[in-house]
Amino acid sequence: MIYLLEDDDSIRKLVVYTLSSQGLEAHGFEKPSQFWEAMGQALPELVLLDIMLPEEDGLSVLKKLRSGAATKDIPVIMLTAKDSEYDKVIGLDSGADDYIPKPFGMMELVARVRAVTRRMEKRGGGHEYRLGALYVDPDRHVVKVDGREVTLTLKEFELLCVLLEKRGAVMTRDALLERIWGYAFDGESRTVDVHIRTLRQKLGIAGEYIETVRGVGYRIGGDA
């Protein structure tokens, strides 16, 4: 089930109709109060969230989702008319897994949703990664630094796992976008850079393991 919190009636109905027509069960909500009531009854697999809302804004909703033990790992895609670099960074820093500015194409939205759900299904595989103070268990979605558990968004977690999987190799921004977001680099997005920055901050001392290769991309454990 996908939950959509969007106060624009026409957009909400179109998105729910499109997702349903593609075999993706979806339910739309006009107000955060309706959304939270539904969350108390059943948790969704993914949330589509607008920023400008009545009662409370989307960033407040997002922060509540990320602070809840039962909801912190639910993927969230922001849908918003705000398309400035600042607003995008604020949304990603607050824990959004992806960001689609309005107006957006319905098929692009469906592709983004499918990409996220596929990654959720494929998560796991029995691997564990250890690098200095860093420990990562992809199967259990656990990240620890010096024994202390660190909470990451879905995209931050996947980015870390890809870098660890390719340990020592340089991953270009294009490759990371294609691997994690499932769409080609558009020449303007700094999505990867933003996620690397927040990932480093959250990892603390282990964030130093992520190296920037100027003009190319990123790698982890280059000296290993």
C-alpha positions in Angstrom: 0.0 0.0 0.0 1.2 3.5 -0.9 0.0 6.5 1.1 -0.2 9.9 -0.7 -0.6 13.1 1.4 -1.6 15.9 -1.0 -4.1 18.6 -0.4 -4.6 19.4 -4.2 -7.7 17.4 -5.0 -6.9 17.0 -8.8 -3.3 16.0 -8.2 -4.3 13.5 -5.5 -6.9 11.8 -7.6 -4.7 11.6 -10.6 -1.8 10.1 -8.7 -3.9 7.6 -6.9 -5.7 6.7 -10.2 -2.3 6.3 -12.1 -0.7 4.2 -9.4 -3.8 2.0 -9.2 -3.9 1.5 -12.9 -0.3 0.3 -12.8 -1.1 -2.3 -10.2 0.1 -0.3 -7.2 -2.4 0.0 -4.4 -2.6 3.6 -3.2 -4.7 5.7 -0.9 -4.8 9.5 -0.8 -5.3 11.9 2.1 -6.1 15.6 2.0 -5.0 16.5 5.5 -2.2 15.2 7.8 -4.8 14.4 10.5 -6.4 11.9 8.1 -3.0 10.5 7.2 -2.0 10.0 10.8 -5.3 8.3 11.6 -4.7 5.8 8.8 -1.1 5.3 9.9 -2.4 4.2 13.3 -4.4 1.4 11.6 -1.9 0.2 9.0 1.6 1.2 7.9 2.3 1.7 4.1 5.2 0.4 2.1 5.9 3.9 0.8 4.7 7.5 1.4 4.3 10.2 -1.2 4.4 13.5 0.6 3.7 17.1 -0.4 5.4 20.0 1.5 2.7 22.7 1.5 -0.2 21.2 3.5 -2.9 22.4 5.9 -2.6 21.7 9.6 1.1 21.0 9.4 3.7 21.1 6.6 5.2 18.1 5.0 8.6 18.5 6.5 7.0 18.3 10.0 5.2 15.1 8.9 8.5 13.7 7.5 10.4 14.4 10.8 7.7 12.6 12.8 7.9 9.6 10.5 11.7 9.5 10.9 11.5 9.8 14.6 9.1 6.9 15.1 10.5 3.4 15.7 7.9 1.8 13.5 8.0 4.3 10.7 11.6 5.5 10.5 12.5 3.1 7.6 9.4 3.7 5.5 10.6 5.2 2.1 9.4 8.8 1.5 9.2 10.6 -1.8 8.6 14.3 -1.6 6.2 15.9 -4.1 6.4 19.6 -4.1 6.1 22.8 -6.2 9.2 24.1 -4.5 12.2 23.3 -6.8 15.0 25.6 -5.5 18.2 24.0 -4.4 17.7 25.1 -0.8 14.2 23.5 -0.5 15.5 20.3 -2.1 18.5 20.1 0.4 16.1 20.8 3.3 13.9 18.0 2.3 16.8 15.5 1.8 18.4 16.6 5.0 15.2 15.9 6.9 15.2 12.3 5.7 13.4 12.2 2.4 14.5 9.4 0.1 13.7 11.2 -3.1 12.4 14.5 -4.3 10.2 15.2 -7.4 9.3 18.8 -8.1 5.9 19.7 -9.7 4.9 19.5 -12.4 6.0 15.9 -12.9 5.1 13.2 -15.3 3.0 10.3 -14.0 5.1 7.7 -15.6 8.2 9.2 -14.1 6.5 9.0 -10.7 5.5 5.3 -11.3 9.1 4.5 -12.3 10.5 6.1 -9.1 8.0 4.2 -6.9 8.8 0.9 -8.6 12.5 1.5 -8.2 12.1 2.0 -4.5 9.8 -1.0 -4.0 12.2 -3.2 -6.0 15.1 -2.2 -3.8 13.1 -2.9 -0.7 12.3 -6.4 -2.0 15.9 -7.1 -2.9 17.3 -5.8 0.4 19.4 -8.4 2.2 21.5 -11.3 1.1 23.4 -12.3 4.2 26.3 -10.0 3.8 27.9 -8.0 6.6 30.5 -5.3 6.2 33.1 -4.2 8.7 35.5 -1.3 8.1 37.3 0.1 11.1 34.7 1.4 13.5 31.9 0.8 10.9 29.6 -2.2 10.9 26.8 -2.7 8.4 24.3 -5.6 8.2 22.2 -5.1 5.0 19.9 -7.9 5.8 18.8 -6.4 9.1 19.2 -2.8 8.0 21.6 -2.2 10.9 24.5 0.4 10.8 26.8 0.8 13.8 29.8 3.0 14.5 31.9 2.0 17.5 29.0 -0.1 18.6 26.5 2.7 18.5 23.5 2.2 16.1 23.1 4.9 13.5 19.7 5.7 11.8 19.9 6.3 8.1 17.3 7.0 5.5 16.7 4.3 2.8 18.8 6.2 0.2 21.6 6.9 2.6 21.7 3.2 3.7 21.7 2.0 0.1 24.4 4.5 -0.9 26.6 3.2 2.0 26.0 -0.4 1.0 26.9 0.2 -2.7 30.1 1.9 -1.7 31.0 -1.0 0.6 30.1 -3.5 -2.0 32.5 -1.8 -4.4 35.0 -1.2 -1.6 38.2 0.5 -2.9 36.6 1.3 -6.3 35.6 4.8 -7.4 31.9 5.1 -8.1 30.9 8.0 -10.4 27.9 10.2 -9.5 26.2 8.9 -12.7 26.7 5.3 -11.6 25.4 5.9 -8.1 22.3 7.7 -9.4 21.5 4.9 -11.8 22.2 2.2 -9.2 20.3 3.8 -6.3 17.7 6.1 -7.8 17.2 4.2 -11.0 17.3 7.1 -13.4 20.0 8.9 -15.4 21.9 11.9 -14.1 20.2 15.0 -15.4 23.2 17.3 -15.4 21.8 19.5 -12.6 20.9 17.4 -9.7 23.3 17.3 -6.7 21.3 14.5 -5.1 24.4 12.3 -4.6 26.5 15.0 -3.1 23.7 15.9 -0.7 23.3 12.3 0.5 27.1 11.8 0.8 27.2 14.9 3.0 24.4 13.8 5.3 25.8 10.3 5.4 29.2 11.5 6.5 27.6 13.6 9.2 25.5 10.7 10.6 28.5 8.3 10.5 30.6 10.6 12.6 34.2 9.3 12.7 33.3 6.6 10.2 32.3 9.3 7.7 36.0 9.9 7.1 36.1 6.5 5.3 34.1 8.0 2.4 36.6 9.6 0.1 35.8 12.2 -2.6 37.7 11.6 -5.8 37.7 15.1 -7.4 36.0 15.3 -10.7 35.0 11.6 -10.6 32.9 10.5 -7.6 33.3 8.7 -4.4 34.8 5.6 -2.8 35.1 3.9 0.6 38.1 2.1 2.0 40.4 3.1 -0.8 43.5 2.1 1.1 42.1 -1.3 2.1 
